[in-house]
Amino acid sequence: MDQEVVQILKHIDDGHHFLLSGGAGSGKTYTLVQVIKEVLNKYHFRIACMTYTNAAANEIEQRVNHRDLNVSTIHDFLWDNIKNYQSELKQAVIALLNDPECKMHLPDSEEFVADDFFDNRENPTEIQYKEYLKIREGIISHDEVLMVANYMFANHKRLCDVVKSRYPFIFIDEYQDTHPEVIAILLEHINKSEKKCIVGFFGDSMQAIYDDGIGDITKYLYNETTTTGIVYEIQKAQNRRCPLSVIQLANKLRNDGLEQQPSNDPKAPNMDEKGHVKQGSTMFYYSDEGINNLEQLKENLIDEGWDFNNSEQTKELRLTHNLIAYEAGFASLMDIHANDKILDFRDRVKKWITENDADYDFSSVTFGQALDWLDTNHSGKKWKPTPEMEKYIECHNDAYNIARSINFAEFNKCYVNKDHLIDDKAEVEEKKTTTGTTLSPLNLHLRKIETCIRLYQSQEYSEFMRRTSFGFITSSRQKKELKDAIDKMTGVEDMTIGEVISMANKMNICKIDDKLEEYMATNRYVYERVSMIKYNEFRQLYSYLQQQQPFSTQHKTKGLEYNDVLVILNNTNWRKYDFESLFNASPNKKDSIKLRTRKLFYVCCTRAKNRLAVYYPSASLTVIQGAKSLFGDDNVIKI
């Protein structure tokens, strides 16, 4: 039994809440599973284990497989424990709606919400938890569950009694990504109950890379000097994944006192055949200011044995999907969702009309007719497109003509952003529904189509039939029709997205549902633009999201590992990150920005099992000097 497990069990025997802190590659999930098994065997009580994703929940459930273990996401756990208290739920939602400090509110309304808001109607409404938010109908979503649960546990001691009786042990995996509301519930609110319950946390504060997580639980930790605090920390210092050179770099990046050491297990992944820790390679490459030699660097790395065609072993990490889209093959889709200057022009026109109270009824005319009227009656005004917008319109004339043909009032309601295309927090998992997704109905529909296509291509016919409306194949003719349809949709005839949606609907592979029909009506501009894109581009996006390409964002790679990792640090004017601060003091940058950047860089570097290369284009002298102190003089090379 690992020493960390022994220490945790001792704290459990003493009735202590605990925290297992472990760096990247330390085997925290393995320890969590061992603790769960030992507790189940010794105490025979039910355990609730909360995780950040459905994928993580499935992994733990498969490793343990015990009737007294309830593994779920944090949101599902909270909802499961409050959903039956409908009267209290309604009170909580109403109280939060009336709280000016709370972000929960009725859309387009400042009205005071009466106590009988959900019951003073012909059909009284129950509070429900779904993927979308409809407050007036009693439907709350991802974010609201946290607020409502926090309120209920804070105000209802009986609820705390019930949860602690139901689960004498509550464990949290990847605690650093947990919301403050959840921590308040577990360490403050439920302590109002005198019933016994041990809360255990597993994670790494240096991997808290999302802003809505708490990052750490420092204020709750036990202090031997002051004898204050209720959570006892156990550190897991080993690193089983990374070679020695990466471990040494990672230790320089940490700021919490935890210094990792190579594992003493000769069978650990970072050990060679003789049982010695691998040295690995940790290099910093740079180019002079104003120069980007990334392609030259990649050619050099290929000569050294790197294989960028093997997405399972090699990854190129960049900060955003925007920086990846062109090389990964979905640039047009990203442009529509993140860089549409026609919509910016529309907003410019709308703003001018509002500010100048133009004497014209724009509600019954198209966007093009509105522009024509403005051009005739208010030429030369500030509603005209900027040079950047003009250039975009010139390059996207088809899109501009679509915009001009749409009713102006309808066009004003059209909204799109990159989160409609790629939801960073949605799981790469199709068999379970992810709550709180930001994906548009159009992109959700396209994912369903591609999932069905790939099920057919991989000969998973039973699952294919379950997910589609195709029905039973009773003749060779039906079989041939289906095969021909799949072949066409996968690029044999280079079909557009619109053509694939239509064919999938016609063939009953993926029917156009109410949500997509509504989207097509309310966001016609975006739908028509996307419809004209070749379907193969969406396939490239889908492959990228499934980690089947050698590219990934730096955030998305958390929890994963690869033999060889190339990290690209583009220090442009990022609002939340400043990569230069990694290598110098950067006194002009906020501490929160510097810490956020440091944590993200730590996560990136510790994905490497063999070789790590960091590239900094247009590096200043201060960056170069800082890199030498982190990587060593001999490991800092100009490209």
N, C-alpha and C positions, 0 to 999 in steps of 0.2 A: 504494500500500500504506500502511495506517495506521501512524503512528509507533510505536504500541504493538506491532504485529505485528513491525516491524523490531527493536525492543528484545528481544522474546521470542526471535526467531530468533538474535540475537547470543548470548543466554544459552544457548540450545540448542547453538550451535557451541562454546561454552566448557564445555559439560558441566554446566551449572548447573540445579538444580531452580528453578522460578519460581512466582510468584504474580501474577496480574493482579487488582488491586483496582480495582473500579469502582462508583460509586454507582448509585442507581436511574436507569433510563433511559439508561444510558451505552452500551448495545449490546455487553455482555459476550459474549453468545452469538454475535453476529456476528463478534467478534474470535476466539472459540474456533473457529468454522467456518473462518475465514481461516487461522489457524495450522495446523489440521488439513490443509487443502489444500496449504499450502506445505511442510509436513513430508513429506507423502505424495509430493509432486512431487520434493523434493530428496533425501530419504534412502531412499525405497522400502522402509521398514520397517513392520511392523504397529503399529497404534495401538489402544490400549484407551481408550475414552472412557466414563467413568462419570457417571451422572446420578442425580438424586433420584427421578424419576418415569418411568414408561413413556412418558408423553406427551412429555416433554422428549427422551427417547431417540429417539422416532420423528421428532421435528422435526429433530434433528441428522442422523440417518440419511438423511432425505429431502434435506437441503441438500447433503450430500457424496456419498452413494451410491458408495462405493468398496469393493472386495473386501477390502482390507487394513485396513479400519476396523471395529472391533467396538464397537458402542455398546450399552450395557445399563445397567440399574440397578446400584447398588453391590452389593446383595445377590446378584443374579444373577451378577455378575462373580466375586465371592468363591466362591460355590458351584461355579461352572463350573471353577474352578481347584483345588478341594479334593475334589470329589465322587468322583474315581477312586481316591483313596488311602484305601480303606475301613479297612484295618488301623490306620492313623494316626488316621483319623476316630474310630473306636471308642475308641482310647486317649485321645483328646482329650476326648470326651464323658464318659467314665468319670472322668478326672482332674478335670474341672470339677464333676461331680456330687459328688465327694468333697471338694471345696474349700469349706470353711465360709464363705469370703469371697465365693463366687460365688452369684449369684441362681438358677442352674440347679439343680434338685433333683427327685427323684422325688416325685410327689404323695402326700401322706398317709403319708410314710415318712421315717425317719431312719436307715435301714439303710446300712451301708457297701457300696459297689458293687464287686463283685469284678471282676478283670481280664477274666474270661471271661463277663461279664454278658450280652453280646449273642450269644455263641457257644454257651453252655452250655444249649442247648435243642434240641428235635427239629429245628426249622427255623431255623438261624442267621439272625440279622437284620442287614440292611444299614442304614446310616444314610441317611435320606432327608430331603429338604427339601420341605415342603408348607405349606399355608395354616394348618394347625393343629398343635398340639403333642401328641404321644403318646410320651413319652420311653421308656417300657417297650417300645414297639414299634419304637424306633429312629427315630422321626419328630421332627425338629426344625423350628422355625418361624423367623419373621422375626428376632427378637431373638437367638435361639440361634446362628444362622449367624454373626453378628458375633463372638460370644464364642469359638466353635469355631475360626473362621478365624484370629482373633488368636492363639489358643493354638498352632495348627499352624504359622503363620509364625514365631512366636517360638521354636519348638522344632525346626524342621526346615529346615536350611539348603538342602537339596536342593530343597525346594518353592520357596524364594526364587530359586534358580538357574533353575528351570523357568519361572517367571512372567517373570523378567527376559529370558530368552532368547526367550520367546514374544512379549513386548510390550516392545520397547526404549523405547516412549513410552507413558506413562499420564497421561491428563488427567482432571481432576475438575471437573465443572460444579457451580455452587452449593456450593462447598466449605464454606461456613459452616453448612450443614445436615448435614455429615458427622459421623459418630460418632467419638469419640476412638479406638476400636479400629481404625478404618480408617486414621486418620492414623498411628497407631503402626506398622501394617503397612507403609505406604508410605514412611515417613521414618525408621523405626528398624529394623524386623525385616529387610526385604529388603536393607538396606545390608550385611548379613552376607555377601551374595553379591558377588563381585568383578566380576560382569558389569555392563555399562553399561545404565543405564535412566534416562531423564529423566522426572520427575514434575512436572506442571504443574497449578496450581490457578487456578480462575476463580470470582470471587464478590465478595461485599460483607459485611464483618463487621457492618455496621449492619443487615443484614437477617437476622441470626441470631435468629429469633423462636421457635424450638422449643428446649425445654430439653435434648433429647437430642443436639443438635448441639454442636460444639466452639466455635462462635462466631468464632474466629480461630485463627491459627497463629503467634502472636507469638513464642513461644519458639524457633521454628525459623528466624525471619527473619535474614538476613545483616545484621550491624551493621558499618558501615565503621570505626567507632572501635575496636572490640575485635576486628574481623575474625573474629567468631564467627557461627555460623548457616549453614545450608545451602540456604535458600530465598531467592531474590532477587526483590524486589518491584518491579513496574511499576504505576504508578497511571494510571488512565484517568479523567481529570477531567471530560470532556464530559458533558453531559446533553442528549439528543436528544428527550426526551419532554415535560418540564415547562416551563411558562412561567416567566419570570424571577422573578415574585413567589414561586412555589413553590420554585424553586431557592434563593432567598435564605433562605427559612424552613428548608429542608432543611439548609443549611449551618450554621445556628444549632443544629440538633439533633445534627449529627455531632460526634464527640469523638475522631476518629482522625487528624486532620490532613489528611484529604482534603477539599479545597474544590472543589465542582463549578462548572463554567462552562457557559454555553449552547454548544451545538455551533456550529462555524463552517461547517457544511454548510448552504447555503441551502435544500436539499431536506429537511432534517430536519423531523419532525412539529411541533416547537415553533417553526418559522419561519413568518412570514406571507408573502403573495404577493410582497412586496418584498425578501425575504431577511433581514428583521429579526426578532429573537427576540420572541415574543409576551409582553406584559406579564402577561396573565392577571389573575385576581382571587383574593386570599387573605384570607378574612374569619373573624373569631372572634365568635360570637354567644353571649350568655349570658342567663340569667334570674336573678332574685333568689332567695335561699335559700328552699327550700320550694315553688318554682314550676317547672313544666315546661311551656314554651310551644313544644314541638316542632312541633305541628300548625300553629300560627301562623307559625312560621319557614318551614315547607315551603310554605305558601300564599304567603308573601312571595317565596320563591325561584321558585315557579311564575310569579308576576307578572313576574319578571326574566328568564324564558325557560327555566328549568329544566324538563325533561320527565321526571318520575318514572315515566312509563309506558313509557319506552324503556330497557329493562334493559341494552342494549348501550352506551348512551352516558351513563347516569346511575346512580350507585350510592349507597345509604345504608348506611354501615358501622357495625355495632354489635359489641360485644365477644363476645357469645355467641349461640348458636342460640336459647336460651331467650328472649332479648330480641326475637327476630325472629319466633318461631313464631306468635304471635297474628295479626300483620299479614300474614304470609305464608300463613296458612291451614292450618297443621298443629298447632294448639295442643293438641288432644286427644291426638294421638300423642306429642307432647313431654311432656304431663302424665303419661301412662302410663309413659314411659321415664325421667323425671327427677324426678317429684314425687309418687310414689305413697305416700300416708300409710297406706294399708291394709297395705302391706308393712312400713312402719315400725312399725305396731301389732303385726304378727306378730312382728317382732324383739323388741319390748318384752315380749310374752307369753313368747316362747322364753327370753329372758334371765331372766325371773322364775322360770320353771319350773326352769331349770338351777341358779340360785343357791339356790332353796329346796327342791330335791330333792323335788318334789311326788309323793306316793304314788298314782300313777295311770299306767296304760299308755296313753300318748297315741299310740302307733304305729298302732293299729287304728281310730282314730276320726277324724272330719272336724274341720276347724278350728272349725266351728260347735259341734260336740259338745264339743270341748275347752273352748271359751269357756263353754258352759252348765255344765260340771262346775266350772270355776273360779268361776263366778258363784254356784253353790250352796254350794261348800265354802270359798271364799276371797274372799268379796265384800269390797269396799272396799280391796283391796290395790293395790299399785303396778303390777300388770299391766294395769290399766284404761287405755283410750285417753286421751291428753292432750286438752285442749280443741281444739287444732288438728287432731288426728286425728279427733275426734268431728265436727267441722265438715266435714272431708273425707268421712267415711263418710256423713254425712247428704246430701251433694251427689252421692255416687256409690254409691247404694244397690244398683244392679244389680251393680256390681263387688264390693261387699261380700257380696252373696248368692252370687256365684260363689266367692269365697274361702271362705265358710262351708261350701260343698258339697264342697270338695276335702279329701282325706286329709291330715291334719295333717303327717305325715312327708314326704309329697310336696310339700306347700305350703312346708315349711321349705327345700326345695332350690331353690325358684323364685328366680331372680335376674335383675335387669334394671337397666340404666343407659342414659344418653343415648348412649353410644358404640355401643350395640346398634342405635340408630336412625340415627345419623349418624357416620360414620367420617371425621374431618377429614383424615386422611392417605391415605385411599383416593382414587384418582384418579376424576375424572369421565370415565370411559372404560369401555365395556362390552365391547370386543372383546378385551381382555387381562385375564387374571386378576391381581388384586392380591394379593400375599402379605401375610400378617399382618393381614388386616382384622378389625376388632372387631364388624362387623355380625352380628346374629343370623341364623340360618337363615331365620327368618320374613321379615325385612326384605330379605335377599338374594333370597328367592323373589319378593317383591313387585316388586323392581327388575327381575327377569327378565320378569315378566308385563308390566310397563309398557313395557319395552324392546320386547317383541314387539308390543304394541298400537301403539306409535309407528312401528315398522317397517312394519306393515300400513297405517297411516294415511298414511304418506309414500310409499306404493306401492313400497316396497323388498321386493317379494314374494319374490325369491330368497333374500335374507338372512333374511326372516321364516320361510320354509320350512326353512332350514338350522337355525335356532335352535329350532324347535318340533318336535313329534311329529305334526303335523297330517297329513302325508302328501300325496300328489299330489291335486289337485282334478280330478276326472274328470267332474263333472256340474254343471249349473247349480244343482241343489239344494244340493250341498255348498258352492258359492260363496255362495249366499244364507244358508245356516246360519252360515257363518263371519262374513259381514258383520253378520248380526243379533247374533251373540255379541259381536263387537267393539263394536257400538253400545250394547248393554246394559251392557257393562263400563265404558264411558266416561261413564256418568252419565245416559243416556237414561231409565233407570228408577231412578236413584239407588240403586244396589246397594251393599251393605256389602262390606267387605274379605273377610269370610268367604264371601259369595256369589260374589265375583269369583274367589277361589282355587278354589272348587268348580267354577265354570263353566269356568275356564281348564284345569282338570284334565280335566273331562268332554269338552271340545272338543279335547283334545290340544294346546292352545296352550302350556301350561306344566304338566307333570306334577308331582304331589306326590311328591318323592323321599324317600329314606331319612332325610336330614338334617332335612327339615321334619317328617316323621312322628315322629322322635325328639324334636324340639323340642315338637311338639304334646302329646306324652305327658309330658315332663318339666317343661314350662313351661305347663301348661294354663291357669293363671290369666291369664298375660300374653296367651297366644294368644286366649283367649275375649274378653278386653277389647278387643284390637286388632280382632278379627273383627267386632265390633259397630259399629266406626267406618265412616262412609261412605267408599267407595273414592275419591271425589273428593278427600278430604283427603290421601290418600297421593299422588295426582296433583299436588297443590299442593306437597307436599314434594319430589317428583321434579323438578318444574319449578324449584324453588328451588335444588336441588343441581346442576342443569344450567345455572345462572347465567341463567335465563330470568325472574327476578324482580328488582325494583330493590333487593333487600336482599342483604347479604352480611356474614359475620363479618369482622372486621378481619384475622384470620389468613388466611382463605380467599382474600382478594383479592391476596395476594402474587403477583407475576409478571404481573398484569393491569393494564389501564389503561382509563380512561374520560374523557370530556370533562369531566364535572362530578361531583364527589365531595363528599358530606356525611358528615362524621365525627362521631359522637355519643359523647361522653365521659361515661359514667355512673359517677361515683366513689362507688359503694357499697362495701361491705366485701369487696372482692376480695382473695383471698389472695396472688395472684401479681402484681397490678397496682395501681398507685396513680397515677391521672391527675393528682391535685393536685400530685404531685412534678414534673410537667412545668413548672409555673409558679412553684414556690417550692422552697426547699432541702429541706423535709420531713426534718428531722434524725432523726425517730423511725422512718423507714423504712429498711430494709436497702438497701445499695447495689445488690444484685442485683435487687431489685424495681424500683428507680428506673431501672436500665439496661434491664431487660426492657421496662418501660413506654415508655421513650424510643425504643427500637428499633421497637416496634410502631407507635407514633405516626408515626415516620419513614416506615415502609412505607405506612401509610394515606395520609399527605399526598402522597407521591410517586406515587400512582396517577393524580393529576389532570393532564390535558392542557390544561385551560382554566381552570375555576373550582374553587376549594376553599373549602368552608364547614365550620367546626368549631363544634359546639354543645356548651355546657357548662351543663346545668341546675343550678340551686341553687348558683351560683358564689359563693365567698367573696371578700372584698376582696383577699386575697393572690393568689388565682387571677386576678382581673381585672387587677391590677397586673402580674403575671407575663406575662399574655397580651399586654399592651400593649408589653412589651419584645420579645416575639417577633414580633408581628404589626404593631406600630405603633399609636399612639393612634387614628388615624382609622379603623382597620380593626377595632376592638373595639366592638361594638354591643350594647346591651341590647334584648331582645325582650320 
